[in-house]
């Protein structure tokens, strides 16, 4: 019998397992796939070509998690992109951003915008610093009962209020705007030229099935800027060996602490006895008991598939049913015979290591969303392409390359009874053609491809509606309300059952923060003998 069983061996499950085992608990991790890592895995998808299958780039992985798990000692090496973003604007022009180059590049389109960049970055960093402080905190929870029950949550609220009160009036106004406005409105208030607004605004629609002018998309933009790479705030990088290198290093750290990791073991049911989670039943019928169960899977999968609704409060069941999950993401990996050559910038420079955004304006992004809402996918889709083999020659044969295509917007579910299984190849062709429009011969260079429609992402990785964040990052699903108000402290309504996945604070991305925070709450209950 284990002290704790963790359902799901993704990066948050592994992070949680490490901290629990480090405190002396006996921990078992159950992963339904044959490889540990969840959506952060590296696989060979075409003979001789390997790539990150789902998640594909590094920035949000928390520095404390990296230090505590000693991930570099276990083989993790992260390298920074040599340029941040590359935005083709036309056949003859483009925008490249990155350290030491953004100001001059933006000035070609608008000297006024270039002069505003430093103020924009300083003010956004002030808010991002607040987020960095709270990502490893457990949100204050709404509790029933008297003052004694409420006091710990009041103290958490006071601590948060103190942090926010340290901001000046300008920063407080910015904080309100970023949590309520659209990314488009926020950026229109700062800049006048389309290219810089497109580069910055792309972060507002990443994994977010919405227009860049949808209220709340400014927070999604903010969510993507509080990361860092090798101590450099806001930078993005690549894990040598792909995203699987992160989770393989985590797994090694866990095994070193005595964690038992079992792959190829899916969970069919959470066992409940006397109103308490006491173990699981696997897909093969094996019954495993534990003092506590921690779920690293999507909240809707946990509460709607693994538990009898009768053991949960009716209002909670209703709220989970309404929990919004579904992003407009279509993910592809392609094997290439040669490096793409963009008409606007055909040389093989630093820009080829960047995030290549094929969506030249916020208006283009909005049209893509409208198309997807109407027809199921965009006529002119948004494609971000990374070519990690420009930084990591272990992924492809010499002289050849792999590319990650992160494509928006597509409908999480197609209307009219249509299935993604019937349209995935058609839409994949559209994505390839879209890149080919900017980089002729790209289509001819494709040797093989791997396609993950929203339905594939759900079936393969448990991402309901293809949602890379385990649920929309909207104001009603953040912080204390993630996944449901009253259960934001990594505990659901069932005793002995905890949540450590991206459906809890602080949300999605490869951060390790939900796993870190959930472990703290489990250990708190263990020490208080509440197991």
Buried (B, 14 or more C-beta within 10 A) or exposed (E): EBBBBBBBBBBBBBBBBBBBBBBEBBBBBBBBBEBBBBBBBBBEBBEEBBBBBBBBBBBBBBBEBBEBBBBEEBBBBBBBBBBBBBBBBEEEBBBBBBEEBBBEBBBEBBEEBBEBBEEBBEBBBBBBBBBBBBBBBBBBBBBEEEEEEBEBBEEBBEEBEEBEEEBEEEBBEBBEBBBBBBBBBBBBEBBEBBBBBBBBBBBBBBBBBBBBBBBBBBBBBBBBBBBBBEEEBBBBBBBBBBBBBBBBBBBBBBBBBEBBBBBEBBBBBBBBEEEBBBBBBBEEEEEBEBBBBBBBBBBBBBBBBBBEEEBBEEEBBEBBEEBBBBBBBBBBBBBBBBBBBBBBBEEEBBBBBBBBBBBBBBBBBBBBBBBBBEEBBBEBBBBBBBBBBBBBBEBBBEEBBBBBBBBBBBBBBBEEEEEBEEBBEEBBEBBBEBBBBBBBEBBEBBBBBBBBBBBBBBBBBBBBBBBBBBBBBBEEBBBBBBBBBBBBBBBBBBBBBBBBBBBBBBBBBBBBBBBBBBBBBBBEBBEEEEB
